[in-house]
């Protein structure tokens, strides 16, 4: 069989194993037919345009191989050797294959254990993270690669050229203070393909060893020296003393460079970050390089400037004047908006990202100050740290299949009239319950874990249950699609927790074996969209759903309305299925279990076990050793009867050969 090398008939493409490794590192790639009849590799990185590379037969064969450690490494190293000039790559195949995995020793940052480097992990004495590494918050989906959720939350996420850790996500650092790496750990952040910004010529040789590239450097604008311009009148006092060499020196000092050999004109405007180069026609170049300004063959300065303005006029709003040549600065020629948008796009994008990061940094600093305030307050605790404190626990509605809730700051206080109160932010609303002086003092004395459990007993609006994931317990910040406003993950979580709707298309995510079908035998599958409940103007309630593009409503009771708001999304869909007689949740064809066959198999197996149990006596069987001629004779204490019987058997087998069908050799029981 050739399954290890994927040589069975199949589509000519990268092996599925290699494609999976590349996807983990933010890269997609496929083999395609080139225009010249050969093969080419098409790649698309998470931050790159679509790039193509020519392939030879050996590279195609290597890229299609997978199945053994040797074939896997050869396929990956072949791909890496092809794209290495255009991408910063994972450190090696091991790092690339472990990206997005749950066991990635050091790949997503290093842990600082209790007692290491002065870190105290006890909740009551929890020391702050090391300042150089404590970049708060995480990136939003789509901006990072190489990450898989972990139950503990101990990990870092890399976004672009920076690493971010989750809020309350454990003592993680990008590098330990002394740069120590423990045995078996991989290089922190050594995963992901990142585009360098341009495509180079692709080599065809295969490299077996791939080394990590340096990190991406920020874009730098073309140099713009200030105060070095030579005023025209200080060099050329009159037309009599004009020379082309002096004129070119003046132009060059002001950012107007004419290259006679290359027949080009370069504009270095003080108002632009990039140099613009133009090709000159022979007659234009001849006039610009003329050595006289008057007489036969002479070209005036104004005529020369007019030629330059005509060449650059399509890109610039302003024109080059003689007054600009009298200053000591570069010319201030302003690009047209559409041209600036095109030629300075990389710089505009970089400035946008810098501004975004600055806004995020300010928001995270404010968020960090608020977190530190709660941590320093002896009367308060942050409910969103429940998973960091209690493990895989969360806040839920106190009903069966209850919906996850968002609990913020929990605190106890003594009021002005001498009573005591426990307050908490639940789903964005401030709730309060009266407590006794004894409970007040108890809350102050308890550790974080028992404070949360005490709150659970006092507040009947929420309940601590086992949680699946950590989506509602992180203080993420990210930019909205407009690139301006800051979105707090906490606000998004509150909207989800208090939402009155659910998307029916998400049923597949909860149970891939189920689907929406017409409520009759052999009913046709239907498409269900938004499902929501609302109160009506007459004091009643209704449930509205979009079924096959048609909006349908049914009146419901207040009990059904309250239940819909309290349960999770999957049970909201089940409630919808019970109320709407147009639709039912059924098992997809071919996904069900054959109960009859399972029962029959169980009965058959049970019968065999019973028969075997009844036919075999419970008394111990005696050990009997015999030869063809009778019992085995042995000397006690010298040799065992089993050894004698075995020796006799081997001797008889050698002398007699294989016994016939009517002849046997007893080998004991």
N, C-alpha and C positions, 0 to 999 in steps of 0.2 A: 504493500500500500504506500501511497505517496502523500498522505494527508498532512504530514509534517511540513512539507515544502509547498503546500497549496498548489500542486501540479495537476489536480483533477480539473476537468473542463469547467471554466469559470470566466467571468468578465475580466478583461485585461485592466487591472487597476491595482492600487496598493492593497496589501493584505489588510484584512479587517483588524488584526491585532495592532499593526503599525498605525492605522487610522485612529484607533482608540487612544493610543499613547499620544499622538499629535493633538487630538482634540483636548486631552487633559491639559496640554500646554498652550492652548489658544491658537491652534493651527489646523487648517483644513488643507488637504492635498489630494489630487487625483491625477491619473495618467490619461492622456488624451492623444488623439491622432493629430500630428502636425500637418501644415499645408504642404510640406515637401514629401509627405508620405511616411516620415519617421514618427518617433514618439516624443512627446514633451510632457513635462511635469507642470501642472497648474497648482499654485499654492495661494492661499488667502489667510493671512494672519489676523489676529484680533485688532491690530492697529496698523495694518499695511494694506495697500491696494492689491489687486490680483496680479501676480507675477508668473512668468512662464520660463522654463528652463528646458533646453534640449537634452535628450537622454540617448545613451547608447544601449546596445542590447544587454550588456553586462549589468548596467544600472537598473534596467527594467526587471531583469531576473532577480536581482537582489531586493528590490523594493517589493516584489510580490511574495518573497519568502517569509515564512513565520512558522513557529511551532517548537523549536528548540532554543536553548539559550544562545547558541552560536548563531543560528539563523536570525533570531530576534535582534541581537546586537549588530549583525551585519546589515540588516534592513535599516535600522535606525541610523547607523554610522554612514550608510550610503546617502540617505536623505540629508543628514546634517552636512556632509561634504558638499552637497549640491547647493544648499542655501546659506552656507556659512558666511559668505561675503555680504549678504543682505540682512542678516538677522543676528542679534545677540541670542545665544542659545543656552539650553540647560547645560549644567556642568558635564554631565555624561548620561549614558543610557539609564543607569540606576536612578539618578535623580529625576529624569524625565518620566520613567515608568512609575515612580512613587508619587508623582504630583497628583493631587486630587484623591490621594489615598488616606485611609484612616490611621495607618502606621507609617509615618514618615519621620524617622528619627532625625531631628534637627532641620529638616527641609523647610518647615514653616516656622522657624525660630527655635530658640533654646529656652528651657525652663530654668528658673531660679528657685531652688528648693529652700525649705525652711532652714535657717542658719547659715545659708551661703551668702557671702558678700554682705553680711549684716542684715539680710532680709528676715523679718519676723512674720510668719504666716498666720499666727494666732489672730482670730477676728478682733479681739479686744485691743491688740497691740499692733495691728496691721500697719506696717510702715509703707510710705509712698513708694511708687515705682521709681527706678533710677531715671532722673530727669532727662538725660540724653536720649533715652529710648522710649519715653512715655508719650508716644503720639496717640492721642485718644481717638476712638471712633473707628469705623470700618468703611469700606467702599460699598457702593450699591451694585446690585447684580449686573453683570456685563462688563464691569470695569476691571475685573481681576481674573487671574487664571490660577490653576493649581491649588484649589481649596476644596476640602470636603468637611461637612459639619462634624464636630466632635462633641460627645456628650458632656465632657468636662468643660469645653470651651477653651482649652489650652492650645492656642494656635495664633499665628499672625497671618495677615493677608497682605499681599504685595499688590500695589496699584501703581502702575507706571514705574517710577524710580524710587518709590517710598514704601515702607512697611507700616501697617496699621494693626493695632490689636483691638479686640472687642472690649467694650466697657465691662469692667469686672470680670474679664476673661482669664484671670490667672496671672502669675508672675512670669511673663514672657518678655524676652528681649531679642533683638535682631542679632546681637553679638554679646557675649559675656564681657564684663569689664576688662578681664585679662586676656580676652580672645581665646579662651580655652575651649577645646572641642573634645568631648568625651569619646571613648572608643565606640565605634559603630555608628556615630552620628554623621550625617551628610552635611554638605555646605548649606548654610542658611540662605534661603532665597535662590538656590541654584536650579531654577526651573523656569519654564515659559520661553516662547519665542517672541522677541521684540524687534520690530523693524528699525533699521538704521536710518532710513529716510531716502535711500536711493538704491538702484539696482546695478550691480557690477556684472562684468562678464563672468560667466559660470564656468569653472573648471570641470573636467569630466572624470578626473581620477578620484578614486574612493579613498577616504582617510579612515583608518581604523581607530585612531585616537583623536578625539575632539576636545580641545581645551576651551575653557570659558573665556568669553570676550569681555573687555572692559565695559562699564556701564555707559548708557547713552548720555552724551553731553548736550547741554542746552544750546539752542541756536544762538549765534552771535551775529549781530548786524555788521555790515561792511564798515571798516574804519572811517571815521569822519574827523580828521584833525581840525582843530579850531585855531584861528588867529594866524594861519600860515599863508594866507593869500597875498599875492604880490599885486599892488594897485597898478593898473595899466599906465597911468600918467607918470608913475615913478620910474618906469623902465623906458617907455616910448614917449618922449617929451613932445615930439612933432612927427609929422608924416615923413620928414626928411630922414629921421633916425629910425624909421620903422625897419624891422627885419622879421622874417617869419620865425626864426629861432626864438627871438624875444617874445613874440606874440604867443607861440605855443607854450612857452614857459609861464606866461601869465594865465593862459587858459587852463593849463594843468594844475596850477596852484589854486584855481577856483573850482576844480572838479570837472573840467571839460578836457577829456583826453582823446586826441586824434592819433591813431596808429597808422602811419603811412604804409607800413609793410603789410599789415592785415586788412587795410582799407576799412577800418571801423571807427566809430565815434562812441565814446563811453561817457555817460552822464552820472556824476556822483553828487546828487542833490542833497543839500543839508536837511531837506524835509522828507527824505526817503531813507529806509534802512537797507535798500538794495541798490546795486549799480545796474543801470540799463545800457545795453550795448546795441548799436545800430550799424548796419552795413552801409557803406558810402558808394555812390556811383563814381565812375572815373572822373567825370566832369566836375562833380561836387568836390571830390578830393583835390583835384587840380586847383580849383579856386580857393579852397581853404588853406592850401599850402603855398599859395603865391607869395613871392618875396617882396612885392611892391603893393602899395595901396592906391597909386595913381599912375597915369601914363599908360603906355602900351603894355598889355598883359597884367596891369595892376588891378587889384580887387579891394575895394574899400572895406573898412572894418564893419560898417553897417551892413554891407552886402554879405560879408562872411557870417555875421550873426543871423541874417535873414535865412541863409542856407541851413544853419544849424536849427533854427526855429521851425523851418519847413520839415526837416527830417524828424524832429521829436514832437511835432505839433499834435499828432494823434494821441499821444500819451500824457501830455502836460497841459494844464490849464493856463499857467503863466508862461511868459516868453523871456528869453535871455536878452538882457539889455546891457549897454555899455556901462551904465551906473553900477550894475552888479560886479563888473570887473574892477571897479575902483575901491572895493572894500577889501578887508583882510580875511574874509570868511568865504566858505564855499557858497556857490550859487544857491539861492532859495527858490527852486522850481517845484511847484506843487503838482503832484500827480492827479489825474482825474480819478474820481471815487471808484469807478468800475475797474480801472487799471490797478489802482492801489489794492483793491480787494483781491485781484488775481496775483500780482507779483509779490505782495507781502502777506499772502495767506498763511504761510508757516509762522510768521512773526505775530500776526493777529491771533492765530490759534494759541500760540505760546502765551501771549499776554492775557488772553481769556482764561487759560488754565491757571496762570499765576494769580489772577484776580479771584478765580473760584477758590483756589487753595487758601488764599488769604481770608476770604469770607468764611470758609469752613474752619480755618484755624481760630478765628475770632469766636465763632459759635461754639466750637469745642472748648475753648478756654472758659467761656461763660458756663458751659455745661459742667466742666470740671470744677469750677468754683462752687457751683450748686451742690455737686456731689460731695465735695470736701466739707461744705457747710453741714450737710446732713450727717456726715461721718463724725464731725467734731461735736455735734449736738448730742448730749447724753440722753435726751428725751426722745430721740428719733432714730429711725432705721429706714432704709430704702427698700420697699417691697419688690423692686425689680431685680434685686440681688438674690432672689429666692433660690435660683438654681445654683448659684455659687455657694450658698449657705447650706441648703438642704439636698443638693444633688438633683436628681431627675424629678423635681416637683414643680408645680405651677399653680396659678390661681384660676378657679373655674366657678361657673354658676353652680349653686348648691342643688342641682337636680341631676337625674340620670342623663348621661351623655351631655353634660353641661358645656356651655361655650367658654372658651378661655377668656379671662378678664385681665385688665391692666391695673395693677396696684402700684401706686407711687409711694410718696412719703407717708410713713406711719409714725405717729407721735402721741405722747401723753402730756397733758398740761393741767395745771391747777387754775381754775377760773377765779375771777375777781370776787365772787360770792362764796369762795371756799370749797366748792365742789370740784370733782375731778372728771376729766373727759379724755377719751381716746379718739383721735381723728385720723382719717386716712383719705387719700385721693384714690377713688375707685372709678375706673373708666372715665377719668377726666372730671368727676364730680367730687366735691368734698363732703364726706359723710362723717358723722360723729355719734358716739355712744357714751353714756355716763358710766363711770366705773367707780369703785370704792377706793378709799385711801390706801387700803391694803393692796389692791391690784395695781395702783399707781406706783407704790414703792416696789412691788414685785417686778413690774416692767423695768424699772430702773436697775434692779439687781440682776436680771436675767441676761444670758448671752444672746447673740443674734438669733440663733436657731430657735430658742424657746420664746423669744419675743414674737417671732412670726407665728409660732403655734398658739401663743396666747391671743394674738390678734384674730386668728382663725376661730377661736372659741367665742370671742366677744362679738365679732361681726358675723351675723347670719346671712349677709348678702353675698359672701364669698366662701369658698371652700378649697383647702389644699388637696390636690390630687396628683397622681402621676402624670407627667407631661411628656409629650413627644416632640422633641426639638426645643429650640431656644428663641423662636422668632419674636415672642412677646416679652422677652426679658433682656433685651439689649438696647442701649441708648445710642443707636446709630444716628448719624447726620449725613445727609447727602444733598446734592443740588437737584432742583426740579428740572424738568425738561427745558424750561426757558433759560436755564443757566444763570439765573439771577437769585431767585428765592431759595432759602434754606428749608429743607424738609426734615423734620424731626421724626425718626422712626416711631417714637412714642405716640405722636399724634396719629400716624398711620395705623398703629396697633389699636388705638382707641376707636378710630373710625370702623375698623374691622370688628372689634368686640361689640360695638353698639349698632352695627349695621342691621337693616331690616330686609336685606336681600341676599340672594345667593345665585351664583351662575350655574345653571343646570349642566353646562358643558363640562364642568369640573367633576362630574360623576366618575368619569374614567380614571381620574387621579386617585379617588378614594377606593374604588373597586373596579378593576379593569374587566372583571367578568360580568358586570352588570351594564344595563342600558335601559333607555326609555322606549316602551313599546305601547301600541294601542291596546286598550284593556279588553281583549277578546282572545279567543284561541287563535294561535298563529298570527297574532297581531303584527303589523308592520312597525319597524323601528321609526321613531320620530326624533326630531331635533328640538331640544328644549333649551331656551336661552335664559333670560333673567327671570327670577322668581322672587316676588317681594310681597310683604304684607303692609297694609296701611289702615288707619282708622278712617271712617267715612264721615260725612257731614251730619248724618242723623244719629251719631253715637254708636254705630255698628262698625264691623271690621270686614275687610275683604282681602283675598289673596289673588294676585295677578301674576300670570305667567305668559311667556312668549313661546308658543308651540308651533313649529314649522313656519315661523314668521308671523303668525297670527296671535294677537293679544287677547287672552281669555281671562275673565275674572269670576270668582266664586265668593259668596258670602261665607264668613267663618265666625266662630264664637270668640269671645274674649279669651277663653281658656286656650283655644288653638293659637290665637294671636300671641299670647304670653309665652306659650310653649315654643313657638317658632323663634321668638327673640332669645330664648334661654338656651336652646340646644345648639350643637355644632352643625357645620354645613351639611355633613352627610345625613344626619337625622332630620335636618330641614327638608332635604330632598325626599326622604321617606314620608314625612308628614304631607308634603305636597302630593305625593303619589296616592296617599289615602284619600285626600280631599277631592282631587280632580279625577273624575271617572273617565276622562279622555285619555289618560296616560297611566301606565303602571311600570314599576321597576321590575324587570325580569332578567333572568340569566341569559346571556348571549348564547346562541346556538353553538353546540360543540364545547361549551365551557362548563357544563354541568357534570355532576357525578352520577354514574350508573349504580344506583343503590342496590338494585336486584343482583347485579353481578358481584358487588361487594359482599352481600349477604350469603350468596352461594359459595363464594370463595371461603368465607369464614366457616360455614358449615362443613365444607369439605376438609379444611385444615383441622377443625375440631374433631371430626370423625376419625381422621388419621391418627391424631394424638391419642384419642380414646382407645382405638383399636390396638395401637402399640402399647399403651399402658396396661390393657387387659391381658395381652398375649405374653407379656414378659413377667415371670415370677419375681417376687421381691426378695427371695432367698439368695444369699451370695453363691456364686458359681464356683465350684472347686477348680483348682488348677490341675490340668491333666496333660501330661507330656508323653507321647507315644511315638514309636517308629513303625515301619511297615510290619515288623515282626512281633511287636508287643510293647510292653511298658519300657520306659527308660530306666536304666540302672545307673546309679550315680553314687559317689562317695560323699557322705555328709561332711561338711566342713572344709572340703577340698574343692569341689566343683558343684554348681547348682544343676538341677535337672533341666532348667531352661537352656543352659549352655550346651549340655550334652545333646538335647533334642535338636538344637540349631545346627550343631556340628554333623549329626547324623543326616539331617535334611540336606545340607549342602553336599555331603558325600553321595547320597542316593541320587540327587539331581544330576550330579556330574556323571555318574555311572549309567543311569537309566535314560537320561535325556528328558524331554518333555513328556509327561504322562499322557496316555490316550484319553479319549472321551469317557471311557468306562473305568478309568483308573484315577485315583486321587491320592494325595499325600496329606495326612492329617497334620495340621500345623498348630494344634492346640486351640484353646478357646480363650 
